[in-house]
Amino acid sequence: MAEPTPPPDPFEMFRRLWGPLGVPLPGLAMPTFDPQEVEKRIAELRSVEAWLNMNLNMVKFSIQGLELQRAALQAMRAAPGPKKDDL
């Protein structure tokens, strides 16, 4: 019998997202006192914020589309079918 695989780490995506940017996760590094480095980090975080907002909006639009689809399906199910006389 095969060994069960452990569940995936839910935070791995965030580690991969933040790792390449050079932005430390909270509590993992000391703050910098170089104003240029602070500006660079602010710009990076604003970029990440914009990316997250874009993805959040895409998720919201997907939910709205699915809700419209659900409403249309419910309306079709609730509509009376054709009568024998109509055929």
Sequence and secondary structure as in RCSB ss.txt:
>XXXX:A:sequence
MAEPTPPPDPFEMFRRLWGPLGVPLPGLAMPTFDPQEVEKRIAELRSVEAWLNMNLNMVKFSIQGLELQRAALQA
MRAAPGPKKDDL
>XXXX:A:secstr
         TTHHHHHHHTTTT   TTSS     HHHHHHHHHHHHHHHHHHHHHHHHHHHHHHHHHHHHHHHHH
HHHS    TTT 
